Amino acid sequence: MKKLLCTLACVTLAIAASAQGIEGIGVHGGVGTDVQLGLGVGGGASILLPNSGRTPIEVGLDFYCSNTSVTTHSGTMNYAYTDDTVLSLFAVTADWLYSYEQGRKGIFYIAGIGAAGANVSWTHSSPQDTTYNDSGSYTGGGLLAVPGIGYAFGTGLELRLQLPILVVFGETTLFSPMLNLVAGYRFP
């Protein structure tokens, strides 16, 4: 996992260093949900690269963590079953910002892709049914697609509604759509 994160960070820095000028540097943070409606938080930093009069590209390094706990009751004895899941994600992303212009107010659209490193750990427990008790963790790398819509206030402040879709490959395949509300500020 450490090697993957180091590789992702190096790729981001290499893209930033090779850019012919940077239009802005941004920071952002947000809240969101995972597929089980667990609450998650995240944040990151990005650079806005000029793209020769075409759609600007934002390259960033992001992190996201969510913690989900679901308790169900079943059976004639009404046993309680609890599933706890923690997702930690680090990603390098490239977002194309359609209809976006630095310093201009208005709606813009996001089409992003990325590479991610993720760790998922889980615990299944039941005080009454001990055959259900289990725990484990999984670490893998994967791909990230990030469609979304945003609003720039013209002062550097931005709000975004994004639907990151994570597909992690490794011992097993994990598909995890999320819904995030993100606030950010871009420095010129």
N, C-alpha and C positions, 0 to 999 in steps of 0.2 A: 504494500500500500504506500509506503514511504517513497519507493522508487517511482511509482506512478505519479504521486503528487509532485515530486521534484521535476519529473519530466514535463508535466502540465505547466508548472511555473516557468520552466526554462523556455517552453514554446511560446508562452505569452510574452515573456521578456524579449525573445528573439523577434517576434512580430512587431512589438513596440519599438525596438531599436532600429529595425529596418524601415520603419515608416518614414515617409518624407513629410515630416511635420506632424504635429498633433494638434487637433482643433480644440480638444478639451480633455480634462481629467475629471472623472466622476466617482462618487461614492454613493452607495445605496443600501437600504435595509428594508425588510418587509416581514409580513406575516402571511401564512397560508395554511392550506390543508393538504393532507395526503389522501389517497384513495379511500381510506377508512374514516375520513373526516377528523383525523388527529391533527392537533395544532402544531405548526412548525414555524420556525423563525430562520431568517437568513440574512445575508448581506454580502457585500463585495466591493470591488473597485474596478474601474474600467478606464480605457482611453478611447477617444473618438478620433478615428483616422479619416483624413480626406480621401475621396475616391474619384478624383479627376472629374468633378461636375456630376457624378452619378450619386446613387444612394450612399450616404455615409455608413461606415462600418464601425461598430463599437466592439472592442476586444476587452474581455474582462476575466477576472478570477473571482469565483463565487463560492460560498459555502451555504449549507442548508442543514438544519437538524429538525427532526420531528419525533414526537413521542406519542404513541397511541396505546391506549388501554381500553379493552373491550371486555365486559363481563356479561355472560349469558347464564341463564338458569334453564336446566332441562332435566328430563327424567321424572319418574314417579316420586323420587325422593327429593326433587327440586335441588339438585346439586348445582353449585356455583362453579363456573369455568371462567378463568381470566386469561386473556392473551395480551401481553405487553410487547410492543415492538418499538425499537429505536432505529431511526434512519439517519445516518450522517453522510453528507455528500460534499465533495469538493469538485469544482469543474472549471474548465477553461472554455469560454464561449466566444462566439463571433456572431453579433447581431446586426442585421441590415435594418436600418431605421428609415422606412419609407415615409415620405412627406415631412421629414425632419430637417430643420435648419437651425444651427446653433444660434441662440438668442431670439428666436422667433416663437410667438405664441401659437398654439394650435395642436390638433390631434395628429398623431403619427402612428404608424403600424410597425410591428416588430416581427421579423422572421429570423430566428436564430438557430444555430447548431452548436454542438459542443462535445467535448470528451470529458468523462466524469470518472471519479473514483468514489465508490460507495461502500459503506459498511452497514449491514443490517444485523441487529441482534434481537433475539426474542426469548420470551419466557412464557410457557404455558403452565398454568397451575390450577389446582382444585384442592381445597382442604378435605373434601369428602371423597373424591375419586383420585387416589394417588397414582393410578395408572396413566393419568393424563399429564402428570408433571414432566416437563421437558424444557430444555433451553439449548440455545446454540447461537452461532453468529456466522456471518457470511461476508466476505470481502471480495469485490470484483471491480472491473472496469467496464465502462459502457458508453453509450451514446445518448445525447440529449438533444431534443428538438424543443424550441421555445417560440411558439406563436404568441402574439399579444397585441395590445393596443395601449397607447399612452397619450398623455397630455403634457405639453411643455408650457409653462407659465411665462416664458420669455425672460425670466430673471435667473435662470439656472436650475430652478426647482422643477421637478418632473414627478408625475404619478403614472404608474403603469399597472395594468391588469394582465398577468401572464399565465399561460397554461403550460408549464414545463412538463415534458413527457420524457421519462427516464427509462431506458432499456439497458439493464446490466447483464453482462455475460460472464460466465465462469462455471462454477460447479452446477449452477442452475441459472435459468433466465428469469430476471425480475423485470416486470413492466409496472411502472408507477407513475400515473398522471397526478399532477398537483395543481392547485389553483392559488396564485400568489398576488397579493396587493403590495406593490413596492413603491416607496418614496425615495427619491434621489436628488442629489445636487451635482450639477456639472460646473466645474471651474473653467473659465476660458483659457 
